[in-house]
Amino acid sequence: MVGAVGAMTMIAAYPKLHSPYSFTVVIPALLIYDLNLPPFVMRVACVLPLVTLYLAWSFAFLKSRFKITLTQKVVSGLLVILSAVFNVNSFGYGLKYQGEFHTYIMYAYNISLVLGLSLILWANTKKPSFNSYISFSVVLFAWLGWVAFPWLGELI
């Protein structure tokens, strides 16, 4: 799921509402662009760092009680703050290059997914379960791969 959503961030030829070009996938793409890989292989290669981090995150913090750890909460909170700072600083570029509608939709996506993360965290705090633990990790990394740091500047 994390890989599929991460690959969707660059499915269009340039940033669109369904393809926000999140930096967590775009940066690896820019680094391997000169290899001239076929499009499918390129999409898979670009999300490999994200999927690897997701797997390491999910298994490194896995506890027998399936409770989201303090470390996970702190790191997730920092990622949310970094994304918010990034989005606020990119606002002017978003308006100039992608337009008002696109920029506000990117913000709506981010707010929705962060609210979803918060609800999953709250549910896990009330009653830790395997489902809420894995859901938190999947939503966090899918958000990072798809829209947490959307491209809001000049076209690539």
MDTraj code that builds the backbone (N, CA, C; nanometers):
import mdtraj as md
import numpy as np

residues = "MET VAL GLY ALA VAL GLY ALA MET THR MET ILE ALA ALA TYR PRO LYS LEU HIS SER PRO TYR SER PHE THR VAL VAL ILE PRO ALA LEU LEU ILE TYR ASP LEU ASN LEU PRO PRO PHE VAL MET ARG VAL ALA CYS VAL LEU PRO LEU VAL THR LEU TYR LEU ALA TRP SER PHE ALA PHE LEU LYS SER ARG PHE LYS ILE THR LEU THR GLN LYS VAL VAL SER GLY LEU LEU VAL ILE LEU SER ALA VAL PHE ASN VAL ASN SER PHE GLY TYR GLY LEU LYS TYR GLN GLY GLU PHE HIS THR TYR ILE MET TYR ALA TYR ASN ILE SER LEU VAL LEU GLY LEU SER LEU ILE LEU TRP ALA ASN THR LYS LYS PRO SER PHE ASN SER TYR ILE SER PHE SER VAL VAL LEU PHE ALA TRP LEU GLY TRP VAL ALA PHE PRO TRP LEU GLY GLU LEU ILE".split()
xyz = np.array([
    [0.0830, -0.1194, 0.0000],
    [0.0000, 0.0000, 0.0000],
    [0.0876, 0.1259, 0.0000],
    [0.1889, 0.1272, 0.0849],
    [0.2778, 0.2437, 0.0926],
    [0.3479, 0.2642, -0.0413],
    [0.3974, 0.1580, -0.1013],
    [0.4645, 0.1671, -0.2307],
    [0.3718, 0.2133, -0.3413],
    [0.2502, 0.1606, -0.3426],
    [0.1538, 0.1976, -0.4463],
    [0.1151, 0.3451, -0.4354],
    [0.0886, 0.3908, -0.3152],
    [0.0512, 0.5305, -0.2956],
    [0.1699, 0.6218, -0.3261],
    [0.2896, 0.5803, -0.2833],
    [0.4091, 0.6585, -0.3137],
    [0.4335, 0.6701, -0.4629],
    [0.4115, 0.5620, -0.5348],
    [0.4303, 0.5641, -0.6808],
    [0.3267, 0.6534, -0.7482],
    [0.2090, 0.6658, -0.6888],
    [0.1038, 0.7504, -0.7459],
    [0.1400, 0.8979, -0.7445],
    [0.2311, 0.9369, -0.6564],
    [0.2639, 1.0791, -0.6471],
    [0.3239, 1.1333, -0.7758],
    [0.3847, 1.0452, -0.8575],
    [0.4464, 1.0901, -0.9825],
    [0.3855, 1.0215, -1.1038],
    [0.2594, 0.9853, -1.0953],
    [0.1959, 0.9129, -1.2056],
    [0.1686, 1.0029, -1.3262],
    [0.1499, 1.1308, -1.3016],
    [0.1273, 1.2268, -1.4116],
    [0.2614, 1.2834, -1.4581],
    [0.2600, 1.3480, -1.5711],
    [0.3829, 1.4052, -1.6276],
    [0.4299, 1.5298, -1.5518],
    [0.3416, 1.5908, -1.4748],
    [0.3742, 1.7078, -1.3942],
    [0.2753, 1.7127, -1.2779],
    [0.3002, 1.7932, -1.1732],
    [0.2117, 1.7951, -1.0573],
    [0.0662, 1.8259, -1.0928],
    [-0.0216, 1.7379, -1.0490],
    [-0.1660, 1.7544, -1.0655],
    [-0.2324, 1.7209, -0.9326],
    [-0.3630, 1.7354, -0.9248],
    [-0.4341, 1.7081, -0.8007],
    [-0.4178, 1.5628, -0.7550],
    [-0.4150, 1.4699, -0.8488],
    [-0.4015, 1.3284, -0.8132],
    [-0.2553, 1.2837, -0.8120],
    [-0.1657, 1.3722, -0.8465],
    [-0.0236, 1.3407, -0.8580],
    [0.0586, 1.4588, -0.8064],
    [0.0672, 1.4761, -0.6726],
    [0.1271, 1.5967, -0.6161],
    [0.2797, 1.6057, -0.6164],
    [0.3483, 1.5018, -0.6605],
    [0.4952, 1.5034, -0.6669],
    [0.5569, 1.5344, -0.5300],
    [0.5356, 1.4458, -0.4341],
    [0.5934, 1.4634, -0.3008],
    [0.7453, 1.4491, -0.3066],
    [0.8141, 1.5374, -0.2380],
    [0.9594, 1.5389, -0.2404],
    [1.0214, 1.4078, -0.1927],
    [0.9529, 1.3327, -0.1078],
    [1.0094, 1.2068, -0.0586],
    [1.0255, 1.1036, -0.1691],
    [0.9547, 1.1208, -0.2793],
    [0.9681, 1.0322, -0.3952],
    [1.0388, 1.1046, -0.5101],
    [1.0186, 1.2351, -0.5201],
    [1.0797, 1.3122, -0.6286],
    [1.2323, 1.3171, -0.6144],
    [1.2816, 1.3336, -0.4939],
    [1.4271, 1.3421, -0.4741],
    [1.4968, 1.2148, -0.5228],
    [1.4520, 1.0937, -0.4824],
    [1.5140, 0.9740, -0.5404],
    [1.4994, 0.9684, -0.6931],
    [1.3869, 1.0159, -0.7451],
    [1.3663, 1.0162, -0.8908],
    [1.4687, 1.1045, -0.9594],
    [1.4934, 1.2210, -0.9031],
    [1.5925, 1.3114, -0.9618],
    [1.7332, 1.2516, -0.9561],
    [1.7611, 1.1764, -0.8500],
    [1.8936, 1.1157, -0.8347],
    [1.9188, 1.0018, -0.9341],
    [1.8118, 0.9295, -0.9727],
    [1.8312, 0.8147, -1.0637],
    [1.7802, 0.8412, -1.2045],
    [1.7395, 0.9630, -1.2321],
    [1.6824, 0.9979, -1.3625],
    [1.7767, 0.9651, -1.4782],
    [1.9028, 0.9900, -1.4616],
    [2.0004, 0.9693, -1.5701],
    [2.0223, 0.8227, -1.6055],
    [1.9677, 0.7312, -1.5269],
    [1.9834, 0.5884, -1.5573],
    [1.8931, 0.5435, -1.6714],
    [1.8001, 0.6296, -1.7137],
    [1.7060, 0.5993, -1.8236],
    [1.6329, 0.4668, -1.8033],
    [1.5784, 0.4493, -1.6859],
    [1.5031, 0.3282, -1.6544],
    [1.3645, 0.3340, -1.7173],
    [1.3064, 0.2181, -1.7505],
    [1.1679, 0.2184, -1.7985],
    [1.0760, 0.2798, -1.6919],
    [0.9644, 0.3411, -1.7324],
    [0.8758, 0.4107, -1.6372],
    [0.8347, 0.3264, -1.5159],
    [0.7983, 0.1996, -1.5376],
    [0.7552, 0.1170, -1.4243],
    [0.8708, 0.0944, -1.3273],
    [0.9875, 0.0651, -1.3794],
    [1.1051, 0.0415, -1.2951],
    [1.1420, 0.1695, -1.2207],
    [1.1296, 0.2823, -1.2874],
    [1.1573, 0.4118, -1.2253],
    [1.0645, 0.4360, -1.1068],
    [0.9349, 0.4091, -1.1250],
    [0.8382, 0.4286, -1.0156],
    [0.8709, 0.3396, -0.8966],
    [0.9073, 0.2150, -0.9246],
    [0.9418, 0.1219, -0.8165],
    [1.0697, 0.1681, -0.7464],
    [1.1702, 0.2056, -0.8232],
    [1.2977, 0.2489, -0.7653],
    [1.2821, 0.3750, -0.6802],
    [1.1947, 0.4642, -0.7205],
    [1.1750, 0.5902, -0.6477],
    [1.1081, 0.5702, -0.5125],
    [1.0265, 0.4687, -0.4999],
    [0.9573, 0.4457, -0.3726],
    [1.0309, 0.3473, -0.2824],
    [1.1357, 0.2834, -0.3335],
    [1.2102, 0.1870, -0.2508],
    [1.2636, 0.2474, -0.1206],
    [1.3223, 0.3672, -0.1214],
    [1.3675, 0.4238, 0.0074],
    [1.2517, 0.4420, 0.1059],
    [1.1389, 0.4890, 0.0574],
    [1.0223, 0.5097, 0.1431],
    [0.9696, 0.3773, 0.1981],
    [0.9574, 0.2770, 0.1129],
    [0.9073, 0.1464, 0.1560],
    [1.0054, 0.0817, 0.2548],
    [1.1346, 0.0981, 0.2300],
    [1.2354, 0.0441, 0.3218],
    [1.2240, 0.1094, 0.4587],
    [1.2083, 0.2415, 0.4608],
    [1.1888, 0.3114, 0.5880],
    [1.0610, 0.2668, 0.6579],
    [0.9549, 0.2484, 0.5814],
    [0.8282, 0.2013, 0.6381],
    [0.8468, 0.0646, 0.7051],
    [0.9108, -0.0271, 0.6358],
    [0.9312, -0.1612, 0.6915],
    [1.0192, -0.1564, 0.8160],
    [1.1264, -0.0784, 0.8101],
    [1.2144, -0.0658, 0.9262],
    [1.1388, -0.0040, 1.0441],
    [1.0619, 0.0980, 1.0161],
    [0.9812, 0.1667, 1.1190],
    [0.8807, 0.0702, 1.1812],
    [0.8101, -0.0025, 1.0987],
    [0.7040, -0.0907, 1.1469],
    [0.7580, -0.2036, 1.2333],
    [0.8710, -0.2594, 1.1942],
    [0.9242, -0.3738, 1.2687],
    [1.0146, -0.3321, 1.3840],
    [1.0842, -0.2211, 1.3718],
    [1.1744, -0.1768, 1.4779],
    [1.0981, -0.1397, 1.6043],
    [0.9798, -0.0824, 1.5871],
    [0.9037, -0.0369, 1.7024],
    [0.7936, -0.1348, 1.7450],
    [0.7835, -0.2453, 1.6749],
    [0.6766, -0.3406, 1.7038],
    [0.6901, -0.3965, 1.8455],
    [0.5888, -0.3795, 1.9223],
    [0.5843, -0.4305, 2.0595],
    [0.4760, -0.5365, 2.0665],
    [0.4860, -0.6222, 2.1640],
    [0.3874, -0.7290, 2.1765],
    [0.2473, -0.6742, 2.2031],
    [0.2400, -0.5542, 2.2613],
    [0.1085, -0.4960, 2.2914],
    [0.0563, -0.4082, 2.1789],
    [0.1355, -0.3878, 2.0749],
    [0.0971, -0.3071, 1.9581],
    [0.0639, -0.1622, 1.9941],
    [0.1326, -0.1107, 2.0940],
    [0.1120, 0.0285, 2.1321],
    [0.2118, 0.1160, 2.0565],
    [0.1629, 0.2274, 1.9997],
    [0.2500, 0.3211, 1.9304],
    [0.3407, 0.3854, 2.0350],
    [0.4725, 0.3767, 2.0115],
    [0.5699, 0.4204, 2.1109],
    [0.5844, 0.5721, 2.1148],
    [0.6444, 0.6204, 2.2220],
    [0.6702, 0.7634, 2.2360],
    [0.7622, 0.8110, 2.1240],
    [0.8620, 0.7310, 2.0894],
    [0.9531, 0.7672, 1.9810],
    [0.8758, 0.7865, 1.8508],
    [0.7841, 0.6959, 1.8205],
    [0.7034, 0.7084, 1.6992],
    [0.6179, 0.8346, 1.7034],
    [0.5619, 0.8643, 1.8180],
    [0.4798, 0.9845, 1.8313],
    [0.5626, 1.1109, 1.8092],
    [0.6828, 1.1146, 1.8667],
    [0.7687, 1.2319, 1.8535],
    [0.8144, 1.2485, 1.7087],
    [0.8617, 1.1408, 1.6463],
    [0.9077, 1.1487, 1.5074],
    [0.7919, 1.1875, 1.4154],
    [0.6758, 1.1283, 1.4360],
    [0.5579, 1.1625, 1.3551],
    [0.5205, 1.3090, 1.3731],
    [0.5227, 1.3555, 1.4965],
    [0.4933, 1.4955, 1.5240],
    [0.5915, 1.5886, 1.4554],
    [0.7197, 1.5537, 1.4579],
    [0.8206, 1.6345, 1.3888],
    [0.7967, 1.6361, 1.2380],
    [0.7589, 1.5219, 1.1817],
    [0.7293, 1.5161, 1.0385],
    [0.6085, 1.6025, 1.0028],
    [0.5082, 1.6020, 1.0884],
    [0.3902, 1.6859, 1.0661],
    [0.4305, 1.8339, 1.0719],
    [0.5133, 1.8700, 1.1698],
    [0.5588, 2.0089, 1.1821],
    [0.6423, 2.0484, 1.0611],
    [0.7354, 1.9614, 1.0194],
    [0.8176, 1.9907, 0.9016],
    [0.7324, 2.0070, 0.7767],
    [0.6319, 1.9221, 0.7620],
    [0.5422, 1.9326, 0.6469],
    [0.4646, 2.0644, 0.6510],
    [0.4171, 2.1014, 0.7693],
    [0.3428, 2.2274, 0.7824],
    [0.4322, 2.3462, 0.7471],
    [0.5549, 2.3467, 0.7974],
    [0.6489, 2.4552, 0.7667],
    [0.6774, 2.4584, 0.6164],
    [0.7012, 2.3414, 0.5580],
    [0.7270, 2.3318, 0.4140],
    [0.6091, 2.3879, 0.3348],
    [0.4881, 2.3456, 0.3706],
    [0.3693, 2.3904, 0.2981],
    [0.3454, 2.5401, 0.3135],
    [0.3659, 2.5936, 0.4313],
    [0.3489, 2.7373, 0.4528],
    [0.4523, 2.8148, 0.3714],
    [0.5774, 2.7692, 0.3736],
    [0.6831, 2.8380, 0.2979],
    [0.6650, 2.8244, 0.1471],
    [0.5953, 2.7212, 0.1022],
    [0.5731, 2.6989, -0.0406],
    [0.4449, 2.7639, -0.0918],
    [0.3700, 2.8267, -0.0039],
    [0.2393, 2.8814, -0.0407],
    [0.2477, 2.9772, -0.1595],
    [0.3384, 3.0727, -0.1533],
    [0.3516, 3.1705, -0.2619],
    [0.3866, 3.1046, -0.3948],
    [0.4778, 3.0071, -0.3903],
    [0.5144, 2.9346, -0.5123],
    [0.3954, 2.8553, -0.5657],
    [0.3207, 2.7950, -0.4745],
    [0.2034, 2.7193, -0.5155],
    [0.1022, 2.8057, -0.5878],
    [0.0755, 2.9228, -0.5328],
    [-0.0189, 3.0146, -0.5965],
    [0.0319, 3.0591, -0.7335],
    [0.1611, 3.0875, -0.7409],
    [0.2192, 3.1379, -0.8650],
    [0.2272, 3.0315, -0.9740],
    [0.2690, 2.9098, -0.9379],
    [0.2967, 2.8088, -1.0402],
    [0.1870, 2.7032, -1.0575],
    [0.1176, 2.6661, -0.9517],
    [0.0125, 2.5655, -0.9641],
    [-0.1279, 2.6229, -0.9537],
    [-0.1394, 2.7410, -0.9005],
    [-0.2699, 2.8048, -0.8885],
    [-0.3323, 2.7864, -0.7515],
    [-0.4299, 2.8709, -0.7250],
    [-0.4951, 2.8715, -0.5940],
    [-0.5666, 2.7401, -0.5634],
    [-0.6441, 2.6903, -0.6588],
    [-0.7213, 2.5682, -0.6362],
    [-0.6295, 2.4509, -0.6027],
    [-0.5264, 2.4303, -0.6822],
    [-0.4324, 2.3201, -0.6607],
    [-0.3654, 2.3318, -0.5227],
    [-0.3209, 2.4520, -0.4888],
    [-0.2517, 2.4733, -0.3617],
    [-0.3432, 2.4419, -0.2440],
    [-0.4656, 2.4901, -0.2484],
    [-0.5581, 2.4637, -0.1375],
    [-0.5983, 2.3163, -0.1301],
    [-0.6084, 2.2499, -0.2418],
    [-0.6393, 2.1060, -0.2395],
    [-0.5238, 2.0287, -0.1766],
    [-0.3993, 2.0676, -0.2061],
    [-0.2833, 2.0021, -0.1433],
    [-0.2901, 2.0189, 0.0077],
    [-0.3278, 2.1380, 0.0526],
    [-0.3409, 2.1623, 0.1960],
    [-0.4553, 2.0799, 0.2549],
    [-0.5649, 2.0692, 0.1818],
    [-0.6786, 1.9892, 0.2295],
    [-0.6401, 1.8417, 0.2416],
    [-0.5660, 1.7908, 0.1420],
    [-0.5166, 1.6521, 0.1505],
    [-0.4319, 1.6335, 0.2758],
    [-0.3387, 1.7260, 0.2972],
    [-0.2501, 1.7158, 0.4129],
    [-0.3268, 1.7205, 0.5442],
    [-0.4174, 1.8135, 0.5553],
    [-0.4958, 1.8264, 0.6792],
    [-0.5781, 1.7001, 0.7023],
    [-0.6396, 1.6473, 0.5974],
    [-0.7214, 1.5265, 0.6110],
    [-0.6384, 1.4078, 0.6586],
    [-0.5223, 1.3899, 0.5997],
    [-0.4390, 1.2758, 0.6373],
    [-0.3790, 1.2918, 0.7771],
    [-0.3443, 1.4135, 0.8152],
    [-0.2934, 1.4361, 0.9510],
    [-0.4058, 1.4146, 1.0530],
    [-0.5265, 1.4569, 1.0200],
    [-0.6402, 1.4285, 1.1086],
    [-0.6643, 1.2777, 1.1197],
    [-0.6532, 1.2073, 1.0072],
    [-0.6657, 1.0612, 1.0090],
    [-0.5602, 0.9978, 1.0973],
    [-0.4366, 1.0450, 1.0867],
    [-0.3291, 0.9953, 1.1733],
    [-0.3618, 1.0197, 1.3202],
    [-0.4133, 1.1387, 1.3481],
    [-0.4483, 1.1732, 1.4863],
    [-0.5574, 1.0819, 1.5406],
    [-0.6569, 1.0531, 1.4586],
    [-0.7650, 0.9636, 1.5030],
    [-0.7142, 0.8211, 1.5271],
    [-0.6268, 0.7744, 1.4398],
    [-0.5698, 0.6405, 1.4579],
    [-0.4845, 0.6372, 1.5845],
    [-0.4066, 0.7422, 1.6073],
    [-0.3245, 0.7507, 1.7286],
    [-0.4123, 0.7509, 1.8523],
    [-0.5193, 0.8280, 1.8487],
    [-0.6129, 0.8327, 1.9613],
    [-0.6731, 0.6953, 1.9875],
    [-0.7153, 0.6254, 1.8807],
    [-0.7730, 0.4913, 1.8956],
    [-0.6698, 0.3944, 1.9534],
    [-0.5456, 0.4049, 1.9085],
    [-0.4413, 0.3165, 1.9590],
    [-0.4089, 0.3469, 2.1050],
    [-0.4183, 0.4733, 2.1439],
    [-0.3934, 0.5107, 2.2833],
    [-0.5024, 0.4531, 2.3741],
    [-0.6265, 0.4580, 2.3256],
    [-0.7389, 0.4052, 2.4044],
    [-0.7344, 0.2532, 2.4158],
    [-0.7080, 0.1878, 2.3018],
    [-0.7066, 0.0417, 2.2991],
    [-0.6063, -0.0044, 2.1930],
    [-0.4825, -0.0286, 2.2350],
    [-0.3808, -0.0719, 2.1389],
    [-0.4211, -0.2017, 2.0689],
    [-0.4026, -0.2031, 1.9378],
    [-0.4321, -0.3233, 1.8599],
    [-0.3382, -0.3295, 1.7411],
    [-0.3253, -0.4466, 1.6854],
    [-0.2425, -0.4651, 1.5671],
    [-0.2934, -0.3777, 1.4528],
    [-0.4256, -0.3737, 1.4344],
    [-0.4842, -0.2954, 1.3246],
    [-0.4542, -0.1467, 1.3364],
    [-0.4692, -0.0897, 1.4554],
    [-0.4424, 0.0537, 1.4699],
    [-0.2930, 0.0821, 1.4597],
    [-0.2100, -0.0095, 1.5076],
    [-0.0653, 0.0079, 1.4989],
    [-0.0194, 0.0101, 1.3533],
    [-0.0620, -0.0883, 1.2761],
    [-0.0228, -0.0958, 1.1352],
    [-0.0887, 0.0163, 1.0553],
    [-0.2141, 0.0477, 1.0850],
    [-0.2829, 0.1569, 1.0147],
    [-0.2086, 0.2886, 1.0327],
    [-0.1616, 0.3138, 1.1539],
    [-0.0865, 0.4368, 1.1799],
    [0.0378, 0.4426, 1.0917],
    [0.1131, 0.3337, 1.0869],
    [0.2353, 0.3295, 1.0060],
    [0.2050, 0.3435, 0.8571],
    [0.1022, 0.2737, 0.8095],
    [0.0670, 0.2800, 0.6674],
    [0.0223, 0.4205, 0.6293],
    [-0.0653, 0.4804, 0.7081],
    [-0.1146, 0.6147, 0.6756],
    [-0.0002, 0.7163, 0.6833],
    [0.0856, 0.7046, 0.7837],
    [0.1984, 0.7968, 0.7963],
    [0.2884, 0.7907, 0.6730],
    [0.3286, 0.6722, 0.6328],
    [0.4214, 0.6614, 0.5206],
    [0.3531, 0.6815, 0.3858],
    [0.2265, 0.6493, 0.3747],
    [0.1533, 0.6798, 0.2514],
    [0.1411, 0.8319, 0.2362],
    [0.1124, 0.8997, 0.3455],
    [0.1063, 1.0462, 0.3445],
    [0.2417, 1.1053, 0.3048],
    [0.3499, 1.0531, 0.3647],
    [0.4841, 1.1021, 0.3306],
    [0.5154, 1.0807, 0.1828],
    [0.4752, 0.9674, 0.1297],
    [0.5051, 0.9361, -0.0093],
    [0.4169, 1.0057, -0.1103],
    [0.2959, 1.0405, -0.0694],
    [0.2029, 1.0955, -0.1674],
    [0.1946, 1.2475, -0.1642],
    [0.1754, 1.3077, -0.0454],
    [0.1430, 1.4505, -0.0460],
    [0.1995, 1.5304, 0.0717],
    [0.2797, 1.4728, 0.1572],
    [0.3283, 1.5464, 0.2746],
    [0.4122, 1.6677, 0.2371],
    [0.4918, 1.6540, 0.1324],
    [0.5775, 1.7630, 0.0856],
    [0.5545, 1.7818, -0.0642],
    [0.4372, 1.8349, -0.1039],
    [0.4038, 1.8430, -0.2465],
    [0.4876, 1.9452, -0.3221],
    [0.5066, 1.9185, -0.4490],
    [0.5795, 2.0119, -0.5347],
    [0.4888, 2.1307, -0.5617],
    [0.5262, 2.2472, -0.5102],
    [0.4456, 2.3676, -0.5294],
    [0.5255, 2.4795, -0.5955],
    [0.6203, 2.4422, -0.6781],
    [0.7033, 2.5423, -0.7434],
    [0.6967, 2.5297, -0.8933],
    [0.8039, 2.5755, -0.9588],
    [0.8113, 2.5664, -1.1044],
    [0.8044, 2.4205, -1.1480],
    [0.7581, 2.3984, -1.2691],
    [0.7486, 2.2622, -1.3196],
    [0.8875, 2.2040, -1.3401],
    [0.8947, 2.0750, -1.3189],
    [1.0227, 2.0040, -1.3296],
    [1.0612, 1.9892, -1.4755],
])
top = md.Topology()
chain = top.add_chain()
for i, resn in enumerate(residues, 1):
    res = top.add_residue(resn, chain, resSeq=i)
    for name in ("N", "CA", "C"):
        top.add_atom(name, md.element.get_by_symbol(name[0]), res)
traj = md.Trajectory(xyz[None], top)
